[in-house]
Amino acid sequence: MAAIAFFPFKFIDIPGVGCAFTSRRGGVSEPPHDSANISFDVGDDTTAVAANRRAIHDRLGLTGWCELNQIHGDVIHCDPAPHAPEEHASLDGDGMTCATPGHGLVIKTADCQPILLAHRSGKFVAGLHAGWRGNKINFPGNGVRRFCEQYDLDPADVCAVRGPSLSPEAAEFVNFDTDFGPDFKHYFNPATQTVDLWQITRDQLMDAGVPESQIFGMNLCTKGLDDTFFSYRKAYASPTKDTGRQCGIIWIKE
């Protein structure tokens, strides 16, 4: 197996927390899930998916794999029990929090935003999955609030990073009025029919109390870099209409 390529991220002031955003490069899956697909739910060979997931788990030195059946909602699970990377998720939701070292919170994406949160102490982390529906219901902001309520934290002490996802130029919404509505009009470019989802997330995190200087972004477009990342929108425009999933992972180092 070729090693799965990933993009590490470090919160400079929180050395005890690890973050990684995987790519589609490396791994053993065959087209159209080539090659580092980590999702069991997209029609890929389960043996290949299991091998990809185990490779990521072991390379990052995790002691547990925490994952959800993501449903584009606002359900958050606090300190979910980990399972082996070869096993399927059993919980439905789009957010997780954790205070146990070694447990990786895995957020699957193929255009949506993986948002990883860490408290300045390095003792608490969270992972959020936010597609455009998540932005519409302010899941980034509500996720921060739930994270802080769970561990009695001040949002001013939270740092956030958004992983590779649809860039403002690629997030086309031809039905903007029904998909989003007037509350999001200032994020919409009518000339290109695109929405700046990255800015929506930044504003929602700031409204929840996260300082702007503590919000970071991996400004890599999944659709524009489809040789490096899986992109649902890019795949849906192709004859196969199938693709894999990469992930964002955050964990407390042991």
Order of alpha helices (4+ residues) and beta strands (2+ residues): beta-beta-alpha-beta-beta-beta-beta-beta-beta-alpha-alpha-beta-alpha-beta-beta-alpha-beta-alpha-beta
